[in-house]
Amino acid sequence: MLLPIDTKISSYVTDFSSSSLARAENIKIASRLLNGKVLLPGDEFSFNNCIGERTLGRGFKIASILTGNKVDSGIGGGICQLSSTLYNAL
């Protein structure tokens, strides 16, 4: 049986308040997919496996993405900000 965690273990914050509604929605969708994920000692975590394929059918929106050093549009724009925030929190 797992005991509840009642202490903040870590945190990191990034701001997406100036993001488009589509980008913010992508971040919310992916955050919901991560919410409640528990890793036990020795477990491995794959952000991409947890989030899954970014498709319109799964609710992801077309938003700004970075391709190299240029801004483009793509399905799931904003997900990289979530993965970077998670990485820094860990």
C-alpha positions as CSV (number, residue, x, y, z in Angstrom):
1,M,0.0,0.0,0.0
2,L,1.3,3.5,-0.9
3,L,1.0,6.2,1.7
4,P,-0.1,9.6,0.6
5,I,2.6,12.2,-0.1
6,D,1.8,15.2,2.1
7,T,4.9,17.2,1.5
8,K,6.0,19.2,-1.5
9,I,9.0,17.3,-3.0
10,S,9.9,19.7,-5.7
11,S,8.6,22.5,-7.9
12,Y,9.5,24.6,-10.9
13,V,7.4,27.2,-12.7
14,T,7.2,28.5,-16.2
15,D,4.8,31.1,-17.5
16,F,2.5,30.4,-20.4
17,S,0.1,33.3,-19.8
18,S,1.0,35.0,-23.0
19,S,0.5,31.7,-25.0
20,S,-2.3,31.3,-27.5
21,L,-5.5,29.5,-26.4
22,A,-4.5,26.5,-28.5
23,R,-1.0,26.2,-26.9
24,A,-2.5,26.6,-23.4
25,E,-5.0,23.8,-24.2
26,N,-2.3,21.5,-25.3
27,I,-0.4,22.1,-22.1
28,K,-3.6,21.4,-20.1
29,I,-4.3,18.2,-22.0
30,A,-0.8,16.8,-21.5
31,S,-0.8,17.9,-17.8
32,R,-3.9,15.9,-17.2
33,L,-2.3,12.8,-18.8
34,L,0.7,13.3,-16.4
35,N,-1.4,14.0,-13.3
36,G,-1.3,11.2,-10.7
37,K,1.7,9.4,-12.3
38,V,3.6,7.6,-9.6
39,L,7.1,6.3,-10.0
40,L,8.5,3.8,-7.6
41,P,12.2,3.3,-7.0
42,G,13.8,1.8,-10.1
43,D,10.9,2.8,-12.4
44,E,11.7,4.5,-15.7
45,F,9.6,7.4,-17.0
46,S,9.1,8.3,-20.7
47,F,7.4,11.7,-21.2
48,N,6.4,10.7,-24.7
49,N,5.0,7.3,-23.8
50,C,3.0,8.9,-21.0
51,I,1.6,11.7,-23.2
52,G,1.1,9.5,-26.3
53,E,0.7,10.6,-29.8
54,R,-0.3,14.2,-30.4
55,T,-3.2,14.1,-32.7
56,L,-6.2,16.3,-33.4
57,G,-8.4,13.3,-32.7
58,R,-7.1,13.2,-29.1
59,G,-7.9,16.9,-28.6
60,F,-4.5,18.4,-29.3
61,K,-4.5,21.7,-31.1
62,I,-2.3,23.3,-33.8
63,A,-0.1,25.9,-32.1
64,S,3.4,27.4,-32.4
65,I,6.3,25.0,-32.3
66,L,10.0,25.6,-32.7
67,T,11.7,23.9,-35.6
68,G,15.4,24.5,-35.3
69,N,15.6,28.3,-34.8
70,K,12.3,29.2,-36.4
71,V,8.7,29.3,-35.3
72,D,6.3,27.1,-37.1
73,S,2.9,25.5,-36.5
74,G,2.3,21.9,-35.5
75,I,-0.1,19.7,-33.6
76,G,0.7,19.8,-29.9
77,G,2.6,23.1,-29.8
78,G,3.5,23.9,-26.2
79,I,4.1,20.3,-25.0
80,C,7.9,21.0,-25.0
81,Q,7.4,23.7,-22.4
82,L,5.6,21.1,-20.2
83,S,8.4,18.6,-20.6
84,S,11.0,21.2,-19.8
85,T,9.2,22.3,-16.7
86,L,8.8,18.7,-15.5
87,Y,12.5,18.1,-16.2
88,N,13.5,21.1,-14.2
89,A,11.2,20.2,-11.3
90,L,12.7,16.7,-11.2
